[in-house]
Amino acid sequence: MTCGKCPRPIHHWTALKLEYLDLYLQAYATAAKSAMKRAYLDAFSSCGRCVLRKSGVEIDGSALRALRAVPAFTEYHFIEIDADVADHLRANVGDNASVQIYRGDCNEVIRTRVLQRGGLSKRAASLAFLDPTGLQVHWSTVEALSRHRIDPARGRKMELLILYPYDMAAKRLMAVKGRDRTSAELRLDAFFGGREWADELRQSQLKDETDGERRVRFVDYYVRKLQGLGYKYVLAHGPLYNRHRPLYHLIFASDDEVGERIMRSVMDSGKARWIEGEMGYQPVQRPLL
């Protein structure tokens, strides 16, 4: 079976992001082992395998990395919008009764299937990996995930690891002018959950902020929105770069102090990591709990 899309070609910065995920998955699996139900949600699963553009080395993608965590999650929910890629993912996953694979837009699939009866258990200790290539994840989806677990107000919300694409997408759309401006604003509205982002942009413009200052403003803005959902711990890491060009941040939201400590360790450990296929690479080691 071939569609020219698998393995997925990736750059260094994507492989580094997978290293961060791998480190956290291993530690999370151990920390949550006492929970009877443990769930992993991947909103952009792709086909399960990647190939590094520079070296040609093939590595596991996020879905297969989640499957190799020990002890295993009791349920996996993988979403992929492309039908051919989803077929590759099914082939790479194999026969696994704990895995559900959904095809479609992540916002629609999460709302109508994953968070409905027969989908992700409300009682499961849960981690969602939201890894878009742009502004595909609507704020309403983030809100829905934060509310899904039983009694989320008492510190049991689903953990979120989010690729925050300010430089990759949000910044570019904020600069759009002319006849495409309305379409750009609607996409930003959906991503941020309203028009407050426009107020932030105006304040930044009035203060004549530098690119770096504006980046910090909009990262802080998204962090505050996650805190507004009741998350006790929200960490922002980045930006991660393509050489000297900033691309994205990783933002982590959790109610669990242990989870926060693990992720802080993960983010610190990855600042100068090698990746697979590079001289000096070492397999990830689980950080101390």
Rosetta blueprint (number, residue, H / E / L):
1 M L
2 T L
3 C L
4 G L
5 K L
6 C L
7 P L
8 R E
9 P E
10 I E
11 H L
12 H H
13 W H
14 T H
15 A H
16 L H
17 K H
18 L H
19 E H
20 Y H
21 L H
22 D H
23 L H
24 Y H
25 L H
26 Q H
27 A H
28 Y H
29 A H
30 T H
31 A H
32 A L
33 K L
34 S L
35 A L
36 M L
37 K L
38 R E
39 A E
40 Y E
41 L E
42 D E
43 A L
44 F L
45 S L
46 S L
47 C L
48 G L
49 R E
50 C E
51 V E
52 L E
53 R L
54 K L
55 S L
56 G L
57 V L
58 E E
59 I E
60 D E
61 G L
62 S H
63 A H
64 L H
65 R H
66 A H
67 L H
68 R L
69 A L
70 V L
71 P L
72 A L
73 F L
74 T L
75 E E
76 Y E
77 H E
78 F E
79 I E
80 E E
81 I L
82 D L
83 A H
84 D H
85 V H
86 A H
87 D H
88 H H
89 L H
90 R H
91 A H
92 N H
93 V H
94 G L
95 D L
96 N L
97 A L
98 S L
99 V E
100 Q E
101 I E
102 Y E
103 R E
104 G L
105 D L
106 C H
107 N H
108 E H
109 V H
110 I H
111 R H
112 T H
113 R H
114 V H
115 L L
116 Q L
117 R L
118 G L
119 G L
120 L L
121 S L
122 K L
123 R L
124 A L
125 A E
126 S E
127 L E
128 A E
129 F E
130 L E
131 D L
132 P L
133 T L
134 G L
135 L L
136 Q L
137 V L
138 H L
139 W H
140 S H
141 T H
142 V H
143 E H
144 A H
145 L H
146 S H
147 R H
148 H L
149 R L
150 I L
151 D L
152 P H
153 A H
154 R H
155 G L
156 R L
157 K L
158 M L
159 E E
160 L E
161 L E
162 I E
163 L E
164 Y E
165 P L
166 Y H
167 D H
168 M H
169 A H
170 A H
171 K H
172 R H
173 L H
174 M H
175 A L
176 V L
177 K L
178 G H
179 R H
180 D H
181 R H
182 T H
183 S H
184 A H
185 E H
186 L H
187 R H
188 L H
189 D H
190 A H
191 F H
192 F H
193 G L
194 G L
195 R L
196 E H
197 W H
198 A H
199 D H
200 E H
201 L H
202 R H
203 Q H
204 S H
205 Q H
206 L H
207 K L
208 D L
209 E L
210 T L
211 D H
212 G H
213 E H
214 R H
215 R H
216 V H
217 R H
218 F H
219 V H
220 D H
221 Y H
222 Y H
223 V H
224 R H
225 K H
226 L H
227 Q H
228 G H
229 L L
230 G L
231 Y L
232 K L
233 Y E
234 V E
235 L E
236 A E
237 H E
238 G E
239 P E
240 L E
241 Y E
242 N E
243 R L
244 H L
245 R E
246 P E
247 L E
248 Y E
249 H E
250 L E
251 I E
252 F E
253 A E
254 S E
255 D L
256 D L
257 E H
258 V H
259 G H
260 E H
261 R H
262 I H
263 M H
264 R H
265 S H
266 V H
267 M H
268 D H
269 S H
270 G L
271 K L
272 A L
273 R L
274 W L
275 I L
276 E L
277 G L
278 E L
279 M L
280 G L
281 Y L
282 Q L
283 P L
284 V L
285 Q L
286 R L
287 P L
288 L L
289 L L
